[in-house]
Amino acid sequence: MKKTQNAVREKFASRLGFILISAGCAIGLGNVYRFPIIAGAYGGAFFVLIYLAFLVLLGLPVMTAELTVGRGSQRSIASSFDVLEKPGQKWHLMKYLGIAGNYLLMMFYTCITGWFVLYFVKYLDGSILSYKTAADLGGTFVGMITDLPLNIIITVVVILLGFGVCAIGLQKGVEKITKWMMVALLVLMVGLAIYSLTLPGVGKGLSFYFIPNGERFVTSGPFNVISAAMGQAFFTLSLGIGSIAIFGSYIGKERGLLGESCTIIGLDTFVALISGLIIFPAYFTFNTEATEVAASEAGAGFLFVTLSSIFNNMAGAAGRIVGTLFFLFMVFAAMSTVIAVFENIMSFWLELTNLKRWQIALINVGLLSVLTLPFILCNCLPAWGNFKVFIGRNFGDFEDFLVSNLALPIGSLVYILFCTSKFGWGFQNYFDEVNAGTGADVPKWIKPYISYVLPVIILFVLAVSVIPSDVLNKLFG
């Protein structure tokens, strides 16, 4: 691809647009779909505590680094390192890891987004309301995700919608549409959480969610919990692959980036925690024989079956109305991330080619429609689902592993080293850029932690995430 320079860099129309779109990149299926599933699978409260610690210790400094590189270069990951690195350095090779991570993420994320679209339709037409039991609802979910033609069609629709918004432009498309989607999502989630807290199973749900249980922690495996929490922290914030840096390139220097990062992570964490408040009380209410062990083994259908139980047991037309609205806004949550990542892909192509937005959109609709097939086939065809490509993982699980356990932490490590090492951009340049503008500043005394301690922590949790758990438990158990 031929490298070009944009004559005029697009900018957000408002700070609110930057905050909501950056948060929208983080807020999505990582919070609403993935977080409750992983929290349930790894013992509830202990996982939540470790996850929150990783957000502060890892997520916050890495986010400031990404935003700083984006704003300092005024470029996407396609050329941000090229602009900032010293002559002869090779940091620009990071662009290939970053763009690969964006494509890998969308290879399964768009498919799951399609599931939310289908559930929205099921509640809109009322076809799912007759199913009341967990067994019936589970069967409905399995039937949906194993329907090959349906999954292909709905995934292509999601891809078309996402790139269609990006093709319109930054302000008129990405910013305008994402802002109102995010506001509506937050309002509805708070309402559903309030409702869920009135359910009979709220005591068991909150206990499972918020009270640490050492026995469950040990049973899950400490290193399994740590690895999952680390992966979730990077996954939910979309750190390490340039998806956040791109939005830093669209803002000015009026405000420091530490405060902006705290606001984005705060919104992301709020939605993740609220999703648990919705899920766990409902699970223990509408699965009357549920135990804590059963909740931790609920699996990928956890969100769909549990939420459907809430809606389908409401009196009168309330279930249909609330279910329709909820899954509509879950579509908004998922699509906000899809649009944000697609914008990063769009900017990558804009900076490295002479193509226009609509041309890039058309090319990538075709490309991603093909790239999503392995994940779809894993669910729909037993031969694909049973074929293991890496350490017991099928294609779908392997894609998730590559993104959550490899691309995101490795990319985050590169951003940190680039911003702190004298062989990269350097700490002083990072320090000056991150603190440009009003608001809270990154203190200089944090330099030893960011420069030396944080890379070691990322390397450690990266090792934990790739070394088989049974080996780790034998070594340290």
N, C-alpha and C positions, 0 to 999 in steps of 0.2 A: 504494500500500500504506500502511496506517495504522501509524504508528510506535507501538511500545509499549516498556515497560521491563521487564526480567526482575526479578521480586521477589528471587530468590536465584540468584546466578551459580553454575553447575555448576563443580566443581573435579575435578582428577585425584586418584585415590586415593593415588598415590605419585609420587615424582620419577622413578623408573624408567619409569613409564607415560608421563610427559611426554617424557622423552628418547627412548624407543623410538617413540612415536607421531610426534613431531616429526621424528625421523630417518626414520621410515617414510614421511612425506610427501615427504621428499627422496629416500630410497632407493626405487628402483622401476625402471621402464622407462628412465628417464633414465640410470641407471647400467648396467643389465644389457643393455638392448636398444640404446639410443641411443649410449652412450659408445663401445663397441667399433666401431660402424659409422662414427661420425664420426672417431674416432682413425685408423681404417684409411683413410678417405677423404682425410684431410689430413696424411698423412705420418708417422703414428705418434708417435715420441718428441718431436719439436718441438711437436706439438699438445699432448701430455701436459704438457710443461713450462709452456707458455703457459696451459693450463687450470688447473694448480695455482697459478700466479701470480695468475690472476683470482680464484680462490677466496679467497686471502688478501687481496688488494688490494680486491676488490669484494664478494665474497660475505660475508665475516665482518662488516664494518661494516654492510652492509645488513641482515643477519640480526639484529644487535643492535638496529637501528632498528625493524624490524618487531616483534620480540618486546617491545621497550620500549613501543611504541604500544599493542600489545595488552594488556600488563599494566597500563600506566598508565591506560588507559581502561576496562578490564574489559569490553570490547566487541569484536565482530568488525568487519570492515571496513565493515559496514553503518552503524555509528554511532560508531566509534572516533574519527574525525576531528571529528565533531560534538561529542563530549564534550570534546576537548582543545583545539580551535581557539578563538581569541579571537572575540568577537562581530563579526559582519559579514564574517568571512573565508569563503573558498570552498573550503577544503581538503576539505570533505566531499564535493565532487563526485568525488573519487577513488574513492568507493564504486562508481560506475558502471563505471569502467575495471577495477576489481578484480573485480567480479562477472562482468563480460563475459569477463575473462581466465580465470576459473574455468570458465565454461561452454565457452569455446573450447577449453581444454585437454582437457576431458572429451569433446568432440565427436569427437576422434580417439583419445584415450588409452584410453577404454573399449573401442573396437573392437580395438585392438592387444592389450589385456588378454584379450579373447575368443580371440585366436589362441593365446595361451598355454594357455588352458583347453582348446582343441581338441587341442593337442599333448599335453597331459597325458592326455587321453582316448585318443589314438592309442597312447601308450606303455602305458597301463593295459590296453588290450585287445590290445596287441601287433601292431596292424595296420600299423604303420610299420616294423617291424623287418626286413622282407624287402628294404627299399631300402638299398643299400650305397653306391652311387656318388653323387657330388655332383650329377650330371645328374638321376638319379632323385629324389633328395631335393629338388632345386630344383623339379622338376615337381610334386612333392607339395605343396610350399609354395604355388606359384602356383595350383594347383588349389583349394587351401583358401581363399585370400584372394579368389578370383574367384567363389566360390559365393554368390550373392546371398541366397537364403533362409537358408542356414546362418549367414552373417555377421549378418544381422538378428536371428535367434533368439539367437545366443550373446551378442551385444552387449546385448540386452534382459535376458538372464539376469544379466550382469555388473552392469548398472544396478540391477536388482532386489535383488541381493545387497548391493551397496554401500549403497543407501538403507535396506535392511532392517536392516543393522547400526546405522546412524545413528538409525533410528526407535526402537531399543531404549533408547538413551540414551548419555551420555558414558562413564560408568564401566562400566556393565553391558554395553554394546555396543562402542563404539569402543575404549576402553582395554583391556578384557579380551581381546578377540579379536585386536587388533593386536599386543599384547605377545608372545603365544606364537608368532604367525606370524613375527615379526622374529627371535626367538631361533633358531627352527628354520632360517630362511633363512641366517643367518650361519654356523651350524655346517655346513650342507651345502655352502655356497660354499667354505669353507676346505678341506673334504675334496676337492672337485672340483679346486681349484687345486693341491693336493698331487699328485693323480693326473696332472693335465695337465703338471706339471713333470717327470714321469718319462717323457714321450713322446719319441720320437726327434727330433721337430722343435722341441724346446724351445730349442735354440740360435738358430735362425733367428727363432723367435717372439719371444724376449726381445730379440734384436738389433733387430728391427723396432719393438718396443714401447718400449725404454728407451734405445737409442743414437741420439742426434740425427744426422740425415743432412741436410746443407745442401742437397744436390741435390734431394731430395724436397720439402724446404721451399720452395725456389724454384719447383719445378714446380707445386706445389699453389697457389702464389700467397700471399705473406705476408699480404695483407689478407684473403684467404679464410680462412686459418688463424686469424688474430686474431678475425675475426667469428664463426667457428664456435666457437672456444674461449669467447668471451664469451657467446654464446647458450647453449652447453652449461652454463656455470657458473650462469647464471640458471635455465635449464630444470631442471637436476638438483636445485637447491635449492628450486625453486618459489617464488622470491623475487619480490616486487613486486605480487602480487595478493591479499595478505592470507591466504594459505594457512598461513603460519607465524605470523602475528600472532594468529590465532584461538587457538592453543595457548598463547601468552603470556597471553591473557586468562583462561586456566583455571588459572594457577599463582599462588602467593603470593610474598612478598618474602623468603623465607628465603635465597635464593642469588642472587648477581649474574648478570647475563645474558651477560656476556662468556664466562665459563667454560662456561655451558650451550651457547652458540653454538659454541664450539670443539669441544665433545663431539659435537654434532649434525653439524657439518661434517666432523669426523674420521671418524665412522661412515660418512657418505656417501662420502667420498673413499676409505676403505678398501674399500667394496663396489665402487666404480668401478674401482679399480686391480686388485682381485682378479678382476673380470670379464674384464679384459684378460689376466690370467695364465691364465685358463681358455681364452679364445678363441684367442689368437694361436699358442701352441704347438700347439694342436689343428689349427688351420687349416693350418699348414705340415707337420703330420704326415699328415693324412688327405686332403690335396690335394697329391699327390706332385709334380705339375708346377707348383705354385704359385711365383710370384715375388713380390717385394715390390710390384711394380706391380699384379699380379693381386689381391693382398690388399687393396690400397687401392681397388680397383674392385669389391669384393665385393657392395656394395649392400645393400638392405633385407633380403634373405634370408640375409645373412651369419650372423646369430646362429642362426637355425633350421637352416640347412643344416650349419653347422660343428658345432653341438652334437649334432645327430642323427648326424653322422659319428662323433663320439666314442662315443656310446652304441651305435650299430649295429655297431661293430667290436669291441666287448667280447666276451669269450668267454662261452659259456653263457648263463645267465639274467641275468648281471650288467647287460647293456645295458638290458634291460627294467626291472629294478629301479631302477637309478640314473636312467635316463631318466624313469621315472614320478615318482620323488621330486624330481628336479630341476625338471621342469616344474610339479609341484605347488607347489614353493616359489617358482618364478617367478610363479605365480599369486598366491601370498601377497605377494611383493614388489610386484607391480602393484596388487593389491587394497589394500595398505596405503596407497598414494598415492590411489587412488580413494576410499577411505573418508575419508581426511584431507581431501581437497578437497570431498567431499560434505558433510562436517561443517561446513566453512566456508560452503557454500551453505545448509545447514540452519540455521546460526546467523544468517545474513543474513536469511532469511525469518522466523525466530523473533523477531528484534529489530524487524522492520518490519511484522509482521502479528500478528493474534491467533490464528493457526492453531497446531495442535498438531503434534508431530513426525510422527506417522503421516499426517496430512493433507498436510503439506509433502512427505513422501516420495512419496505417490501422485501429486501434481501433477508433481513433478520426474521421476518415472519416465516419465510420458507425454511431458513436454517434451523430455527428453534422448533418448528413443527416436526422436523426430522429428529433432532436431538432429544426430544422428550419421549420418543418411542420406547427406548429401553425401560424406563420407569413404568410406562403404561403396560408394556408387555409383561413385566414382572408380576403385576397384579392380575392380569387377564389370562395369561397362559401359564399353566403349571410348569411346563418345561423351562420357561424363562425364570419363573419364580424360584424353582428348585435348583437352578444352575448357580453354583457358587463361584464367584470370580476372585475372591480374596478373603481368606481366613473366615470361612463360613458365611460370607456376605454375598447376597445376590446383587444384581445391577443397581437396584434402587437403594439398598443399604450402603453399597459401595460409593455411590454418588454422594450420599449424606456424609459418609465417613471422610471422603476427600475434601468436602467443603468444611464441615464442622471441626474435624480433628486435624486437618493438615493445612489447607489453603488459608483459612482465617487466622489461626495462630502464627503460622509462618509469615504471612503477610504483615501481621501486627508486629512481629519481631523486626522485620525489615524496616517498617516505619519508625519504630523506636530507635533502632541503631542509626538510621539515616539522620534522625533529628538530634542525636546526642553525640555521635562519634566525630572525632576530628577528621576521620576518613570519609565522612559524609557531608551533610549540610552543616552540622555542628550545633552544639547546644546554644551558643550565643544567638545564632540566627533564629533557631526555634524559639528561644526565650523572648527575643524582640518581637517576633511575629505573633506569638500566642498572646502576648500582653498588650499588643497595639489596640488602643481604644479604651473605653470606659468599662468598669466592672471589676470583678475579682481577678487578681493576678496570680499566676503560677509563681510561687516563691523560689528564690535561687537555691535555698537549702535543700530543695527536693532533688537537685541534680544527681547526687550519688545514688539515690533510689532509682530514678528513671534510667540513669546511664549504666548502672552495674547490677543492682538487685533485680529490677524488673526483667531484664533479658534472661537472667538465670531462672526466675520463676516461670517465665513463658517456656523456656527450654525444658524445665522439669515437667510441667504439666503437658507439654507436647509429648515427652517421652512416655508419660503415664497414659496418654491417649492412644499411643500406637503399640506399646508393648502389651501382649495378652494379659488380661487380668489375673489369670491363674498363676502366671509367672511372677507378677508383682506381689500377689498375696503370699506366695511361697517365700519370696525374698524378704518381705517386710511384715508379713502377717504374724 
